[in-house]
Amino acid sequence: MNRPRHSRSLLSRSSWPEAQRIGVVLRKETVGGALLLAATVIALVWANSPVGDSYQRLSETRVGPSALHLDLTLATWAADGLLAIFFFVVGLELKREFVAGDLRDPRRAALPVVAAMGGMVVPALVFVAVNAGGGSALRGWAIPTATDIAFALAVLAVVSSHLPTALRTFLLTLAVVDDLLAVTIIAVFYTSDLQVGYLAAALVPLALFAVAVQRRIRSWWLLLPLAAVTWVLMHESGVHATVAGVLLGFAVPVLRRDGGEGIGLAEHFEHRVRPISTIVAVPVFAFFAAGVAVGGLSGLSDALRDPIALGIVAGLVVGKTVGVFGTTALFARFTRARLDDDLAWTDVFGVAVLAGIGFTVSLLIGDLAYGLGSDRDDHVKVGVLTGSLLAALLATVVLKRRDRVYADIAAREAVDADGDGVPDVYDR
């Protein structure tokens, strides 16, 4: 017999339209996670093979017009260019969540935002504690603060396909807010040699792009050049070019101009661009970012003795778990809210451990902190990969023990006795 739901319930079921939309997004991200994993494995095998030098030569191949200072290596193009597409989707997703999604309700938005902040602050403190007195090593404090939603959902697809929608939504929203905070950190703390003129100039095509989309213009021949010019000028300004992606995403309106039901422009763009981000941009970045020559077990052991790598592993595995789970528990304690009746705190703990899977943004921040291709950058990659693998294994142990409970919840949520196409639990 189900108990009546508490009026202030944490991680309660979302609305049916939002649950449908989240389900579609999660399925796409799961596919992206599989591609991300494949690209990572290929890069690692190639970089550590007898022809590993060819991988390095490919990564360092320069393409692009030198007159515009865009004769960049393929690895840099992947980090600065392709990830801008990824962050454009992040901007669209975040704006939609807070304008038209369930998170437009401040009471629903508060928990994932607070959890994301805790999940960034604590890992950073753990990294700093491990590297105290390390001088320039402290530049990497932000590396273990990011959660890779594609990798996390790929793990979920394998170990716990029945995870309740509320927990999946919590993980997705937490990761999206996490990405926004991460790009803010990049813009504020990892911007060197700021060129104010270029930055001011970037605002012009950005403003024109905003005016065009506010008028609901969808013409690619107009919007793509404006977005490209914004990206180029942002890149020249010294601010990491991925910031342009988020700002362009924020500029797109969510609601229809007529105020009616249906797909708005932000959702339209998201449907068009997300497959490019998921299938192309992020896996290609992973391919160029993850290929570290470990040098066998001795090389791996040497890398993991570096306080930088240790700080990253501890930050991802311990810091993320404590940060996400701890802030969620404190939120419940001080707001006197109760966890949804279908869930247990073990479930929240499992998701918190899963949030320790950091990859895409963690590797990007590592490049910015220590320099692409440096010895420290190699140790960053080892730390990120090791910490993410440990987090995935630990989350698997925790969540797998509750898989039968999740299956029962999923079965109840699928019942549609009245045949109206909406599961009965959403009619309450």
Salt bridges, closest charged atoms under 4 A:
GLU18 OE2 - ARG21 NH2 3.12
GLU18 OE1 - ARG96 NH1 3.62
GLU29 OE2 - ARG274 NH1 2.63
ASP80 OD2 - HIS235 NE2 3.42
ASP80 OD1 - HIS240 NE2 2.95
GLU93 OE1 - ARG21 NH1 3.35
GLU93 OE1 - ARG274 NH2 3.22
GLU97 OE2 - ARG21 NH2 2.17
ASP105 OD2 - ARG107 NH2 3.40
ASP178 OD2 - LYS320 NZ 2.66
GLU236 OE1 - HIS69 ND1 3.05
GLU236 OE2 - HIS235 ND1 3.49
ASP258 OD2 - ARG256 NH2 3.08
GLU267 OE1 - ARG96 NE 3.64
GLU267 OE2 - HIS271 NE2 3.81
GLU270 OE2 - ARG274 NH2 2.66
ASP302 OD1 - ARG305 NH2 2.31
ASP306 OD2 - HIS379 ND1 2.56
ASP340 OD1 - ARG5 NH1 2.56
ASP341 OD1 - ARG3 NH2 3.60
ASP341 OD1 - ARG338 NH2 3.16
ASP342 OD2 - ARG5 NH2 3.40
ASP342 OD2 - ARG13 NH2 3.40
ASP342 OD1 - ARG412 NH2 2.86
ASP347 OD1 - ARG402 NE 2.83
ASP377 OD2 - LYS381 NZ 3.89
ASP403 OD2 - LYS400 NZ 3.89
GLU413 OE2 - ARG13 NE 3.30
